Amino acid sequence: MTTNAPKEPDMFGNDADFLLSLHRTHAAELRAEAAADRLARSVPRRGTRDWFGRRQHAGRTGDARR
């Protein structure tokens, strides 16, 4: 007895198009992450600032005002 019912897809099958698209997506994510890392390393870091957001000046201490 033969049936003409469509074959159900195997849940863990080797669908080449799916695996290729998955690989390409992962590769694109890795490239984007590497580009973000390169950009973060190329931007100079800002100096430390006090709580008010202004830079500390060495010549403006309390001892200099006496």
Secondary structure, DSSP 8 states (H G I E B T S, - for coil): ----------TT---HHHHHHHHHHHHHHHHHHHHHHHHHHHS-------TTS----TT--GGGG-
